[in-house]
Amino acid sequence: MMRLLLVVVVVLLLLVLDVASSAALVGETCSSSSSCGTSSSGGLRCTSCIPPPGTGPAVCARTTPIDPISSSLPFNRYSWLTTHNSLAVVGTKSPIGSAIISPPNQEDSVTSQLNNGVRGLMLDAYDFNNDVWLCHSFNGKCFAFTAYQPALSVLKEIGAFLESNPSAVITIFLEDYTAAGSLGKVMAAAGLTKFLFPVEKMPKKKEDKWPLLRDMIAQNHRLLVFTSKQGKEATDGLAFQWTYVVETQYGSDGLAQGQCRNRGESRPMDSKAQSLVLMNFFTTNPSQSWACGNNSSPLVTKLKACYQASANRWPNFIAVDFYMANAPFGTYDMRRTPSPSPSPSAFAAAAPPKTSPSPAPSSIMSSAASRRQVSEREGATTTIAPAASSSSSINNQRSFLPAFILMGLLVLLL
Ligand SMILES: *[C@@H]1O[C@H](CO)[C@@H](O)[C@H](O)[C@H]1NC(C)=O
């Protein structure tokens, strides 16, 4: 039972994208990533993802979601790009010398993922070798051949990213096999304690609210950690995931279109006592070509089903394998491919009610022909969203699409 992990995410780059606008655009053919603009400035890379991978023409594809720009909404009004098994990176060798037998789920390191806008990380934690290790294992036990990294080194990477990105907010979902006290200790050793969003401030009842993203940033409460193991709130200061999060079925069982059921540990998707919604979208056996074909319109279709199943709430965390995989020339960028990609307006239609202050995604997704146009539209968008007055009124409109980041994700994946 190799299984899951967790985690979370968001954002960066619209402004930067704009700066890079002299480089090639999304969807243009390319020979190297530098012709798309460097990934650090443009968020683009040259890739071919028409299944099977590598067989289609290479085009510039986006690897980074769009920066929401506004941080004036409550935390649970954003959607964060989340990597499933964030650490199971192609070609990894365990530092203890064993070849890892677990199949990879991602293509690049956690630091690279964070640089590319991933803000949710799913990790499996085990007591191993007298320490806490991140493994992708089975039967609740870590082995040399499933042990990716000591948790400390990865947590330090996360800490370094938080230090150098003062407005980044990261969420970690731990599939937790450690004993009480292990994780709290290693988090402290990694210097993460000061960033932790305090468990006692997390909404525990329907009436409780998440703070505004900007207030979390101002208070430096920029790391949320959820564990699958009960009892860690008292011993390690880590939130028990199922108190706060509803989560969809994972693996291939969770892929059926037109429905969106919860995984066994989670309360039903429409349970409002949990204020965060996590949608899994990946196969049981990780497959890059599957991701190439399905991290696109099928993902949007699933989002819609989950929106409805989750009492009109968009997923806050969208967990995928091979987050950089999408299908250039097909559905990866709806702004440039009017058809046969899914209709953005169909997506918008499932989105916010007319009374919502949310910008309609369609106004942004519709056929903008260049990044600059999109940027301008995004710019207009930001002036709309913060107009929603008080945080409580925003909170009360849960059906509001967490538009900014979701759009970022769509740009990334579609
Ligand atoms: C997309 O997912 C479906 C359902 O899992 C699968 O049958 C199909 O082959 C996938 N597409 C690709 C290109 O892998």
The ligand as a Tripos MOL2 file, in Angstrom:
@<TRIPOS>MOLECULE
LIG
   14    14     1     0     0
SMALL
NO_CHARGES

@<TRIPOS>ATOM
      1 C1         -7.0450    9.6140  -18.5050 C.3       1 LIG1
      2 O1         -7.6910    8.9060  -17.5070 O.3       1 LIG1
      3 C2         -8.5500    7.8580  -17.9390 C.3       1 LIG1
      4 C3         -9.2230    7.3040  -16.7040 C.3       1 LIG1
      5 O2         -8.2620    6.9200  -15.7650 O.3       1 LIG1
      6 C4         -7.7610    6.8250  -18.7170 C.3       1 LIG1
      7 O3         -8.6020    5.8010  -19.1940 O.3       1 LIG1
      8 C5         -7.0510    7.5050  -19.8640 C.3       1 LIG1
      9 O4         -6.2320    6.5700  -20.5290 O.3       1 LIG1
     10 C6         -6.2040    8.6360  -19.3330 C.3       1 LIG1
     11 N1         -5.5810    9.3360  -20.4350 N.am      1 LIG1
     12 C7         -4.2900    9.1730  -20.6910 C.2       1 LIG1
     13 C8         -3.7940    9.9340  -21.8780 C.3       1 LIG1
     14 O5         -3.5510    8.4740  -20.0220 O.2       1 LIG1
@<TRIPOS>BOND
     1     1     2 1
     2     1    10 1
     3     2     3 1
     4     3     4 1
     5     3     6 1
     6     4     5 1
     7     6     7 1
     8     6     8 1
     9     8     9 1
    10     8    10 1
    11    10    11 1
    12    11    12 1
    13    12    13 1
    14    12    14 2
@<TRIPOS>SUBSTRUCTURE
     1 LIG1         1 GROUP 0 **** ****
